[in-house]
Amino acid sequence: RDTLVTGEYEIGAPPGSSTGPSANLKITDSAGHILYAKEDATKGKFAFTTEDYDMFEACFESKLPVGTGRMPDQLVTLDMKHGVEAKNYEEIAKVEKLKPLEVELRRLEDLSESIVNDFAYMKKREEEMRDTNESTNTRVLYFSIFSMCCLIGLATWQVFYLRRFFKAKKLIE
């Protein structure tokens, strides 16, 4: 929650070419909200803050003029960082005039806070999954009981039906 995400990207030219086709970059969350978009991207940086734990999708869409044939291979480099690793502690040290030891303590404090937050999130997810598991187990139990009742009822009906059938055919008394 409220986690900084930063990244750098670079789209390399195809082998044997000095310039590559242009590409559009779009970063979206699982709900489809656009967090970052850039047209004709070749190299750059981006940053955004997440509102909640989520999955993000980075989409590079190459554009090639019509009639130029097959799309050449391109090398795309993407380096994304989030949380503590996304913070620039050198910049923080300059702004706040911190000593190297204080910067390291700040980094360790942020790291420990991040670990505590991750454990709290994992505990919450574990509780949700346990509740789902218990609910599923209860449903399976009730379905099993229902199935057994149906089978017992069907077997009882079959015995009475066959007894009546054989009595009608005078095979049993």
N, CA and C atoms as a LAMMPS dump frame, in Angstrom:
ITEM: TIMESTEP
0
ITEM: NUMBER OF ATOMS
519
ITEM: BOX BOUNDS ff ff ff
-5.0000000000000000e+02 5.0000000000000000e+02
-5.0000000000000000e+02 5.0000000000000000e+02
-5.0000000000000000e+02 5.0000000000000000e+02
ITEM: ATOMS id mol type element x y z
1 1 1 N 0.851 -1.177 0
2 1 2 C 0 0 0
3 1 3 C 0.893 1.235 0
4 2 1 N 0.567 2.187 -0.871
5 2 2 C 1.345 3.421 -1.023
6 2 3 C 2.83 3.119 -1.206
7 3 1 N 3.125 2.248 -2.147
8 3 2 C 4.499 1.846 -2.425
9 3 3 C 4.995 2.54 -3.683
10 4 1 N 6.193 3.074 -3.605
11 4 2 C 6.813 3.717 -4.753
12 4 3 C 7.348 2.654 -5.701
13 5 1 N 7.032 2.807 -6.988
14 5 2 C 7.544 1.913 -8.026
15 5 3 C 8.28 2.78 -9.04
16 6 1 N 9.533 2.442 -9.306
17 6 2 C 10.309 3.171 -10.303
18 6 3 C 10.829 2.183 -11.329
19 7 1 N 11.196 2.703 -12.466
20 7 2 C 11.727 1.825 -13.497
21 7 3 C 12.478 2.581 -14.564
22 8 1 N 13.322 1.836 -15.239
23 8 2 C 14.053 2.346 -16.394
24 8 3 C 13.836 1.365 -17.529
25 9 1 N 13.739 1.875 -18.742
26 9 2 C 13.564 1.015 -19.898
27 9 3 C 14.44 1.516 -21.033
28 10 1 N 14.788 0.586 -21.904
29 10 2 C 15.543 0.926 -23.103
30 10 3 C 15.162 -0.072 -24.181
31 11 1 N 14.844 0.454 -25.345
32 11 2 C 14.489 -0.39 -26.479
33 11 3 C 15.63 -0.282 -27.478
34 12 1 N 16.328 -1.385 -27.691
35 12 2 C 17.483 -1.385 -28.578
36 12 3 C 17.083 -1.556 -30.026
37 13 1 N 17.933 -1.062 -30.898
38 13 2 C 17.713 -1.215 -32.338
39 13 3 C 17.95 -2.668 -32.731
40 14 1 N 17.266 -3.144 -33.762
41 14 2 C 17.485 -4.517 -34.217
42 14 3 C 18.932 -4.702 -34.682
43 15 1 N 19.446 -5.928 -34.615
44 15 2 C 20.817 -6.17 -35.068
45 15 3 C 20.989 -5.757 -36.529
46 16 1 N 22.085 -5.055 -36.811
47 16 2 C 22.363 -4.627 -38.184
48 16 3 C 21.639 -3.365 -38.58
49 17 1 N 21.012 -2.673 -37.623
50 17 2 C 20.268 -1.45 -37.927
51 17 3 C 20.697 -0.367 -36.953
52 18 1 N 20.748 0.854 -37.44
53 18 2 C 21.127 1.959 -36.555
54 18 3 C 19.916 2.508 -35.81
55 19 1 N 18.752 2.43 -36.42
56 19 2 C 17.53 2.896 -35.761
57 19 3 C 16.493 1.794 -35.801
58 20 1 N 15.744 1.685 -34.754
59 20 2 C 14.709 0.665 -34.685
60 20 3 C 13.341 1.278 -34.857
61 21 1 N 12.338 0.454 -35.068
62 21 2 C 10.981 0.983 -35.143
63 21 3 C 10.579 1.576 -33.8
64 22 1 N 9.713 2.558 -33.835
65 22 2 C 9.292 3.188 -32.584
66 22 3 C 8.359 2.252 -31.825
67 23 1 N 8.266 2.489 -30.529
68 23 2 C 7.42 1.644 -29.687
69 23 3 C 6.688 2.518 -28.684
70 24 1 N 5.502 2.087 -28.324
71 24 2 C 4.726 2.755 -27.287
72 24 3 C 4.834 1.928 -26.012
73 25 1 N 4.938 2.616 -24.889
74 25 2 C 5.001 1.947 -23.59
75 25 3 C 3.77 2.328 -22.797
76 26 1 N 3.118 1.312 -22.235
77 26 2 C 1.953 1.562 -21.387
78 26 3 C 2.032 0.639 -20.184
79 27 1 N 1.918 1.226 -18.986
80 27 2 C 1.917 0.445 -17.746
81 27 3 C 0.543 0.593 -17.12
82 28 1 N -0.112 -0.548 -16.866
83 28 2 C -1.465 -0.543 -16.311
84 28 3 C -1.516 -1.436 -15.081
85 29 1 N -2.542 -1.206 -14.245
86 29 2 C -2.772 -2.097 -13.108
87 29 3 C -3.796 -3.147 -13.513
88 30 1 N -4.17 -4.016 -12.58
89 30 2 C -5.081 -5.115 -12.913
90 30 3 C -6.483 -4.633 -13.266
91 31 1 N -6.843 -3.417 -12.846
92 31 2 C -8.159 -2.867 -13.178
93 31 3 C -8.15 -2.158 -14.529
94 32 1 N -6.982 -2.059 -15.16
95 32 2 C -6.887 -1.421 -16.466
96 32 3 C -6.587 0.064 -16.418
97 33 1 N -6.353 0.613 -15.233
98 33 2 C -6.009 2.032 -15.125
99 33 3 C -4.597 2.251 -15.66
100 34 1 N -4.431 3.26 -16.484
101 34 2 C -3.116 3.56 -17.05
102 34 3 C -2.312 4.349 -16.028
103 35 1 N -1.175 3.791 -15.607
104 35 2 C -0.315 4.437 -14.623
105 35 3 C 0.796 5.235 -15.294
106 36 1 N 1.207 4.793 -16.474
107 36 2 C 2.251 5.495 -17.218
108 36 3 C 2.078 5.14 -18.684
109 37 1 N 2.226 6.137 -19.541
110 37 2 C 2.136 5.898 -20.978
111 37 3 C 3.085 6.849 -21.692
112 38 1 N 3.746 6.33 -22.71
113 38 2 C 4.639 7.162 -23.512
114 38 3 C 4.648 6.626 -24.927
115 39 1 N 4.501 7.538 -25.883
116 39 2 C 4.565 7.157 -27.29
117 39 3 C 5.977 7.389 -27.802
118 40 1 N 6.356 6.633 -28.808
119 40 2 C 7.689 6.717 -29.416
120 40 3 C 8.784 6.621 -28.359
121 41 1 N 8.645 5.663 -27.476
122 41 2 C 9.609 5.48 -26.388
123 41 3 C 10.815 4.702 -26.902
124 42 1 N 11.994 5.164 -26.535
125 42 2 C 13.218 4.424 -26.838
126 42 3 C 14.033 4.191 -25.578
127 43 1 N 14.057 5.19 -24.694
128 43 2 C 14.814 5.08 -23.455
129 43 3 C 14.225 6.069 -22.471
130 44 1 N 14.116 5.676 -21.214
131 44 2 C 13.584 6.615 -20.236
132 44 3 C 13.378 5.992 -18.876
133 45 1 N 12.815 6.815 -17.996
134 45 2 C 12.518 6.405 -16.625
135 45 3 C 11.061 6.722 -16.336
136 46 1 N 10.503 6.006 -15.363
137 46 2 C 9.136 6.274 -14.927
138 46 3 C 9.035 6.002 -13.439
139 47 1 N 8.005 6.564 -12.823
140 47 2 C 7.747 6.341 -11.396
141 47 3 C 6.269 6.55 -11.131
142 48 1 N 5.722 5.756 -10.241
143 48 2 C 4.346 5.932 -9.79
144 48 3 C 4.216 5.311 -8.407
145 49 1 N 3.164 5.703 -7.706
146 49 2 C 2.899 5.176 -6.37
147 49 3 C 1.66 4.298 -6.437
148 50 1 N 1.765 3.096 -5.871
149 50 2 C 0.634 2.174 -5.889
150 50 3 C -0.337 2.529 -4.774
151 51 1 N -1.6 2.27 -5.018
152 51 2 C -2.617 2.515 -4.001
153 51 3 C -2.88 1.271 -3.172
154 52 1 N -2.594 0.105 -3.743
155 52 2 C -2.857 -1.152 -3.05
156 52 3 C -1.941 -2.221 -3.625
157 53 1 N -1.893 -3.387 -2.984
158 53 2 C -1.131 -4.498 -3.534
159 53 3 C -1.806 -4.895 -4.831
160 54 1 N -1.034 -4.994 -5.897
161 54 2 C -1.642 -5.239 -7.197
162 54 3 C -0.602 -5.823 -8.149
163 55 1 N -1.09 -6.312 -9.271
164 55 2 C -0.224 -6.764 -10.357
165 55 3 C -0.2 -5.657 -11.403
166 56 1 N 0.962 -5.435 -11.988
167 56 2 C 1.111 -4.393 -12.992
168 56 3 C 1.603 -5.015 -14.288
169 57 1 N 1.156 -4.431 -15.396
170 57 2 C 1.519 -4.943 -16.706
171 57 3 C 2.221 -3.848 -17.489
172 58 1 N 3.425 -4.144 -17.965
173 58 2 C 4.164 -3.216 -18.815
174 58 3 C 4.076 -3.747 -20.239
175 59 1 N 3.511 -2.951 -21.128
176 59 2 C 3.285 -3.382 -22.503
177 59 3 C 4.077 -2.486 -23.452
178 60 1 N 4.977 -3.091 -24.204
179 60 2 C 5.711 -2.388 -25.248
180 60 3 C 5.081 -2.781 -26.577
181 61 1 N 4.571 -1.807 -27.311
182 61 2 C 3.902 -2.069 -28.58
183 61 3 C 4.734 -1.444 -29.694
184 62 1 N 5.338 -2.29 -30.516
185 62 2 C 6.169 -1.793 -31.612
186 62 3 C 5.297 -1.357 -32.774
187 63 1 N 5.713 -0.272 -33.394
188 63 2 C 4.999 0.226 -34.569
189 63 3 C 5.923 0.082 -35.773
190 64 1 N 5.376 -0.422 -36.853
191 64 2 C 6.143 -0.612 -38.075
192 64 3 C 5.304 -0.077 -39.224
193 65 1 N 5.885 0.71 -40.113
194 65 2 C 5.103 1.226 -41.242
195 65 3 C 4.526 0.09 -42.076
196 66 1 N 3.36 0.335 -42.66
197 66 2 C 2.673 -0.676 -43.465
198 66 3 C 3.528 -1.013 -44.685
199 67 1 N 3.61 -2.295 -44.991
200 67 2 C 4.314 -2.74 -46.185
201 67 3 C 5.806 -2.935 -46.003
202 68 1 N 6.312 -2.844 -44.785
203 68 2 C 7.754 -3.02 -44.582
204 68 3 C 8.116 -4.467 -44.273
205 69 1 N 7.146 -5.329 -44.212
206 69 2 C 7.438 -6.747 -44.017
207 69 3 C 7.428 -7.169 -42.566
208 70 1 N 8.285 -8.146 -42.268
209 70 2 C 8.335 -8.76 -40.94
210 70 3 C 8.94 -7.8 -39.921
211 71 1 N 8.424 -7.865 -38.707
212 71 2 C 8.938 -7.045 -37.603
213 71 3 C 10.297 -7.592 -37.181
214 72 1 N 11.345 -6.766 -37.2
215 72 2 C 12.662 -7.252 -36.768
216 72 3 C 12.689 -7.45 -35.25
217 73 1 N 13.586 -8.319 -34.807
218 73 2 C 13.741 -8.56 -33.371
219 73 3 C 14.295 -7.313 -32.7
220 74 1 N 13.83 -7.063 -31.489
221 74 2 C 14.307 -5.92 -30.724
222 74 3 C 14.676 -6.39 -29.331
223 75 1 N 15.656 -5.727 -28.739
224 75 2 C 16.049 -6.011 -27.366
225 75 3 C 15.404 -4.962 -26.473
226 76 1 N 14.562 -5.414 -25.548
227 76 2 C 13.897 -4.509 -24.613
228 76 3 C 14.445 -4.797 -23.221
229 77 1 N 14.977 -3.758 -22.578
230 77 2 C 15.498 -3.883 -21.223
231 77 3 C 14.579 -3.109 -20.292
232 78 1 N 14.085 -3.779 -19.27
233 78 2 C 13.183 -3.15 -18.304
234 78 3 C 13.674 -3.489 -16.904
235 79 1 N 13.926 -2.459 -16.107
236 79 2 C 14.393 -2.643 -14.731
237 79 3 C 13.409 -1.929 -13.814
238 80 1 N 12.585 -2.706 -13.104
239 80 2 C 11.589 -2.122 -12.201
240 80 3 C 12.006 -2.379 -10.761
241 81 1 N 11.832 -1.356 -9.933
242 81 2 C 12.128 -1.464 -8.506
243 81 3 C 10.925 -0.946 -7.736
244 82 1 N 10.715 -1.523 -6.559
245 82 2 C 9.588 -1.066 -5.747
246 82 3 C 9.995 -1.042 -4.276
247 83 1 N 9.255 -0.256 -3.523
248 83 2 C 9.486 -0.191 -2.084
249 83 3 C 10.815 0.441 -1.737
250 84 1 N 11.535 -0.208 -0.833
251 84 2 C 12.794 0.322 -0.313
252 84 3 C 13.839 0.452 -1.418
253 85 1 N 13.896 -0.526 -2.312
254 85 2 C 14.926 -0.482 -3.35
255 85 3 C 14.688 0.626 -4.371
256 86 1 N 13.479 1.197 -4.409
257 86 2 C 13.177 2.27 -5.355
258 86 3 C 13.603 3.639 -4.839
259 87 1 N 13.829 3.747 -3.543
260 87 2 C 14.215 5.044 -2.977
261 87 3 C 15.662 5.372 -3.317
262 88 1 N 15.91 6.642 -3.574
263 88 2 C 17.255 7.118 -3.872
264 88 3 C 17.843 7.703 -2.591
265 89 1 N 18.589 6.891 -1.856
266 89 2 C 19.11 7.317 -0.56
267 89 3 C 20.235 8.34 -0.691
268 90 1 N 20.93 8.345 -1.823
269 90 2 C 21.956 9.375 -2.028
270 90 3 C 21.308 10.753 -2.095
271 91 1 N 20.181 10.822 -2.792
272 91 2 C 19.455 12.096 -2.903
273 91 3 C 18.902 12.524 -1.543
274 92 1 N 18.382 11.576 -0.782
275 92 2 C 17.87 11.885 0.562
276 92 3 C 19.004 12.397 1.447
277 93 1 N 20.183 11.784 1.337
278 93 2 C 21.333 12.208 2.14
279 93 3 C 21.742 13.639 1.801
280 94 1 N 21.696 13.996 0.517
281 94 2 C 22.062 15.358 0.111
282 94 3 C 21.048 16.371 0.625
283 95 1 N 19.764 16.056 0.469
284 95 2 C 18.71 16.996 0.867
285 95 3 C 18.706 17.2 2.376
286 96 1 N 18.805 16.112 3.137
287 96 2 C 18.724 16.205 4.597
288 96 3 C 20.093 16.326 5.262
289 97 1 N 21.153 16.363 4.457
290 97 2 C 22.531 16.495 4.96
291 97 3 C 22.842 15.43 6.019
292 98 1 N 22.629 14.174 5.616
293 98 2 C 22.857 13.05 6.522
294 98 3 C 24.258 12.48 6.343
295 99 1 N 24.78 11.94 7.424
296 99 2 C 26.069 11.253 7.376
297 99 3 C 25.843 9.856 6.799
298 100 1 N 26.899 9.215 6.28
299 100 2 C 26.735 7.877 5.696
300 100 3 C 26.109 6.866 6.655
301 101 1 N 26.475 6.933 7.921
302 101 2 C 25.899 6.009 8.899
303 101 3 C 24.408 6.27 9.077
304 102 1 N 24.009 7.538 9.082
305 102 2 C 22.589 7.886 9.215
306 102 3 C 21.798 7.434 7.991
307 103 1 N 22.414 7.541 6.826
308 103 2 C 21.757 7.073 5.597
309 103 3 C 21.539 5.569 5.669
310 104 1 N 22.55 4.847 6.116
311 104 2 C 22.431 3.391 6.231
312 104 3 C 21.371 3.015 7.264
313 105 1 N 21.322 3.746 8.371
314 105 2 C 20.279 3.497 9.374
315 105 3 C 18.896 3.773 8.807
316 106 1 N 18.755 4.839 8.03
317 106 2 C 17.467 5.157 7.395
318 106 3 C 17.059 4.037 6.445
319 107 1 N 18.031 3.549 5.662
320 107 2 C 17.745 2.466 4.72
321 107 3 C 17.325 1.201 5.466
322 108 1 N 18.03 0.881 6.549
323 108 2 C 17.682 -0.31 7.334
324 108 3 C 16.329 -0.155 8.022
325 109 1 N 16.018 1.049 8.472
326 109 2 C 14.715 1.302 9.086
327 109 3 C 13.596 1.1 8.063
328 110 1 N 13.794 1.638 6.863
329 110 2 C 12.797 1.452 5.806
330 110 3 C 12.664 -0.014 5.424
331 111 1 N 13.793 -0.706 5.38
332 111 2 C 13.775 -2.125 5.035
333 111 3 C 13.026 -2.937 6.082
334 112 1 N 13.285 -2.666 7.365
335 112 2 C 12.585 -3.41 8.421
336 112 3 C 11.094 -3.081 8.418
337 113 1 N 10.744 -1.826 8.155
338 113 2 C 9.325 -1.456 8.062
339 113 3 C 8.657 -2.173 6.894
340 114 1 N 9.374 -2.281 5.79
341 114 2 C 8.85 -2.996 4.627
342 114 3 C 8.63 -4.472 4.944
343 115 1 N 9.556 -5.072 5.665
344 115 2 C 9.423 -6.488 6.037
345 115 3 C 8.225 -6.685 6.961
346 116 1 N 8.052 -5.794 7.934
347 116 2 C 6.906 -5.882 8.849
348 116 3 C 5.6 -5.75 8.068
349 117 1 N 5.544 -4.799 7.133
350 117 2 C 4.339 -4.621 6.315
351 117 3 C 4.067 -5.85 5.455
352 118 1 N 5.124 -6.44 4.889
353 118 2 C 4.95 -7.646 4.084
354 118 3 C 4.413 -8.8 4.922
355 119 1 N 4.925 -8.955 6.148
356 119 2 C 4.423 -10.019 7.021
357 119 3 C 2.964 -9.779 7.407
358 120 1 N 2.592 -8.526 7.656
359 120 2 C 1.194 -8.216 7.983
360 120 3 C 0.293 -8.556 6.8
361 121 1 N 0.745 -8.228 5.599
362 121 2 C -0.023 -8.551 4.393
363 121 3 C -0.144 -10.065 4.223
364 122 1 N 0.964 -10.785 4.436
365 122 2 C 0.922 -12.247 4.311
366 122 3 C -0.007 -12.87 5.344
367 123 1 N -0.009 -12.323 6.558
368 123 2 C -0.9 -12.84 7.602
369 123 3 C -2.358 -12.625 7.208
370 124 1 N -2.66 -11.438 6.68
371 124 2 C -4.024 -11.141 6.237
372 124 3 C -4.441 -12.084 5.111
373 125 1 N -3.538 -12.3 4.127
374 125 2 C -3.84 -13.205 3.014
375 125 3 C -4.011 -14.639 3.517
376 126 1 N -3.188 -15.042 4.496
377 126 2 C -3.298 -16.394 5.045
378 126 3 C -4.651 -16.588 5.713
379 127 1 N -5.123 -15.572 6.439
380 127 2 C -6.438 -15.655 7.082
381 127 3 C -7.544 -15.765 6.035
382 128 1 N -7.439 -14.965 4.975
383 128 2 C -8.443 -15.027 3.91
384 128 3 C -8.444 -16.4 3.242
385 129 1 N -7.259 -16.932 2.973
386 129 2 C -7.167 -18.246 2.325
387 129 3 C -7.665 -19.351 3.242
388 130 1 N -7.384 -19.241 4.55
389 130 2 C -7.875 -20.237 5.499
390 130 3 C -9.399 -20.212 5.54
391 131 1 N -9.995 -19.008 5.562
392 131 2 C -11.453 -18.896 5.555
393 131 3 C -12.042 -19.522 4.294
394 132 1 N -11.401 -19.255 3.156
395 132 2 C -11.861 -19.844 1.898
396 132 3 C -11.75 -21.36 1.943
397 133 1 N -10.653 -21.865 2.48
398 133 2 C -10.435 -23.304 2.584
399 133 3 C -11.478 -23.952 3.486
400 134 1 N -11.752 -23.331 4.635
401 134 2 C -12.759 -23.882 5.548
402 134 3 C -14.144 -23.86 4.914
403 135 1 N -14.469 -22.799 4.208
404 135 2 C -15.756 -22.708 3.522
405 135 3 C -15.878 -23.807 2.466
406 136 1 N -14.804 -24.018 1.711
407 136 2 C -14.813 -25.058 0.677
408 136 3 C -14.947 -26.438 1.306
409 137 1 N -14.236 -26.682 2.394
410 137 2 C -14.339 -27.975 3.078
411 137 3 C -15.761 -28.228 3.572
412 138 1 N -16.419 -27.199 4.095
413 138 2 C -17.8 -27.338 4.56
414 138 3 C -18.724 -27.682 3.395
415 139 1 N -18.531 -26.998 2.279
416 139 2 C -19.368 -27.28 1.101
417 139 3 C -19.153 -28.697 0.595
418 140 1 N -17.905 -29.157 0.589
419 140 2 C -17.604 -30.524 0.149
420 140 3 C -18.261 -31.526 1.09
421 141 1 N -18.228 -31.266 2.394
422 141 2 C -18.868 -32.156 3.363
423 141 3 C -20.371 -32.25 3.092
424 142 1 N -21.034 -31.096 2.937
425 142 2 C -22.472 -31.107 2.679
426 142 3 C -22.799 -31.78 1.351
427 143 1 N -21.982 -31.565 0.334
428 143 2 C -22.215 -32.215 -0.951
429 143 3 C -22.036 -33.726 -0.823
430 144 1 N -21.053 -34.162 -0.042
431 144 2 C -20.837 -35.598 0.167
432 144 3 C -22.022 -36.229 0.886
433 145 1 N -22.527 -35.554 1.909
434 145 2 C -23.701 -36.063 2.635
435 145 3 C -24.904 -36.132 1.702
436 146 1 N -25.107 -35.101 0.899
437 146 2 C -26.211 -35.09 -0.065
438 146 3 C -26.061 -36.237 -1.062
439 147 1 N -24.842 -36.456 -1.566
440 147 2 C -24.596 -37.538 -2.529
441 147 3 C -24.878 -38.898 -1.9
442 148 1 N -24.439 -39.095 -0.658
443 148 2 C -24.689 -40.37 0.022
444 148 3 C -26.184 -40.6 0.216
445 149 1 N -26.909 -39.554 0.608
446 149 2 C -28.362 -39.689 0.774
447 149 3 C -29.023 -40.05 -0.548
448 150 1 N -28.58 -39.407 -1.635
449 150 2 C -29.131 -39.73 -2.954
450 150 3 C -28.844 -41.181 -3.322
451 151 1 N -27.628 -41.648 -3.084
452 151 2 C -27.273 -43.03 -3.416
453 151 3 C -28.056 -44.031 -2.575
454 152 1 N -28.21 -43.753 -1.283
455 152 2 C -28.988 -44.649 -0.415
456 152 3 C -30.447 -44.664 -0.859
457 153 1 N -30.991 -43.487 -1.165
458 153 2 C -32.378 -43.418 -1.643
459 153 3 C -32.555 -44.16 -2.955
460 154 1 N -31.615 -44.001 -3.879
461 154 2 C -31.69 -44.687 -5.168
462 154 3 C -31.575 -46.201 -4.983
463 155 1 N -30.678 -46.653 -4.11
464 155 2 C -30.52 -48.092 -3.867
465 155 3 C -31.79 -48.675 -3.246
466 156 1 N -32.395 -47.945 -2.298
467 156 2 C -33.639 -48.411 -1.672
468 156 3 C -34.754 -48.509 -2.711
469 157 1 N -34.892 -47.484 -3.536
470 157 2 C -35.917 -47.498 -4.588
471 157 3 C -35.684 -48.666 -5.538
472 158 1 N -34.409 -48.911 -5.893
473 158 2 C -34.089 -49.988 -6.821
474 158 3 C -34.466 -51.354 -6.235
475 159 1 N -34.202 -51.554 -4.93
476 159 2 C -34.56 -52.827 -4.289
477 159 3 C -36.077 -53.032 -4.341
478 160 1 N -36.858 -51.998 -3.963
479 160 2 C -38.317 -52.133 -3.982
480 160 3 C -38.841 -52.33 -5.401
481 161 1 N -38.28 -51.621 -6.364
482 161 2 C -38.724 -51.744 -7.753
483 161 3 C -38.444 -53.147 -8.284
484 162 1 N -37.219 -53.643 -8.037
485 162 2 C -36.883 -54.983 -8.535
486 162 3 C -37.704 -56.061 -7.833
487 163 1 N -37.98 -55.897 -6.531
488 163 2 C -38.809 -56.866 -5.817
489 163 3 C -40.211 -56.908 -6.442
490 164 1 N -40.792 -55.712 -6.717
491 164 2 C -42.115 -55.657 -7.332
492 164 3 C -42.087 -56.262 -8.74
493 165 1 N -41.021 -55.985 -9.502
494 165 2 C -40.89 -56.496 -10.862
495 165 3 C -40.833 -58.025 -10.864
496 166 1 N -39.991 -58.583 -9.959
497 166 2 C -39.86 -60.036 -9.923
498 166 3 C -41.12 -60.714 -9.388
499 167 1 N -41.85 -60.036 -8.486
500 167 2 C -43.121 -60.593 -8.019
501 167 3 C -44.131 -60.6 -9.155
502 168 1 N -44.136 -59.545 -9.972
503 168 2 C -45.056 -59.487 -11.111
504 168 3 C -44.718 -60.581 -12.119
505 169 1 N -43.471 -60.923 -12.277
506 169 2 C -43.045 -61.973 -13.205
507 169 3 C -43.116 -63.35 -12.548
508 170 1 N -43.484 -63.367 -11.251
509 170 2 C -43.627 -64.593 -10.475
510 170 3 C -42.315 -65.373 -10.366
511 171 1 N -41.21 -64.627 -10.241
512 171 2 C -39.912 -65.264 -10.034
513 171 3 C -39.608 -65.395 -8.547
514 172 1 N -40.221 -64.532 -7.709
515 172 2 C -40.091 -64.648 -6.258
516 172 3 C -41.48 -64.566 -5.662
517 173 1 N -41.575 -64.939 -4.368
518 173 2 C -42.886 -64.955 -3.716
519 173 3 C -43.2 -63.681 -3.025
